[in-house]
Amino acid sequence: MKRKGVKVLLAVSVGLLTAGGLCLGAGVAMGGSPLVYVNAQGLHVKENAQELADYRREAFRTGTLRRVDIDLKEGNLQVVSGDEFQIEYVLDGQRSEPAFSVEDETLVLTEGEPQDNGSWLGVGGFGGAWGEVPRGERYVKLTVPEDASLEYVELSSVYGDIFLEEPLRAEELSVDTEYGNVECLDN
């Protein structure tokens, strides 16, 4: 009698697991996500999570620059030639606000750190980002006049690519990326 009960329990368990897998597959096929997570604010379903808006700055005229210091984590960085000094960017809203200043002919832009939402426990997020809406490209675009000569330029992006268009003249130039590419276009 005991063995018959174990067999029935095992058969019911396998049946329920199969039904759950079929429901999961149907939900993913319809564009859903199996992710459920718990953090300091409580229990959440991924689709109900609030998406923070990206930090955007439309083309902003900086005035004459002598020094530039741009430090990014994820965004791509372009330095292109143009008629006047300007900067524009779109940076990740999931991070703290970027530090941006233009003072004494010095431009400083530092991308913010990831925001801490407390403890995080995810369930069912295996296999990648199912059902995620693609997010726009994060970038910084610095325009430098062709005849400009800078004293100091420091450009870094941990995960992004850095693109430099000639002619960029600087007494001291530092370009650093850990996981991205650096490309210099020579006209």
Secondary structure as UniProt FT lines:
FT   HELIX           2..29
FT   TURN            30..31
FT   STRAND          36..39
FT   TURN            40..41
FT   STRAND          42..45
FT   HELIX           46..48
FT   STRAND          55..61
FT   STRAND          67..72
FT   STRAND          76..82
FT   STRAND          86..91
FT   TURN            93..94
FT   STRAND          99..103
FT   TURN            104..105
FT   STRAND          106..110
FT   STRAND          120..123
FT   TURN            126..127
FT   TURN            130..131
FT   STRAND          139..145
FT   TURN            146..147
FT   STRAND          149..157
FT   STRAND          162..165
FT   STRAND          169..177
FT   STRAND          182..185
//
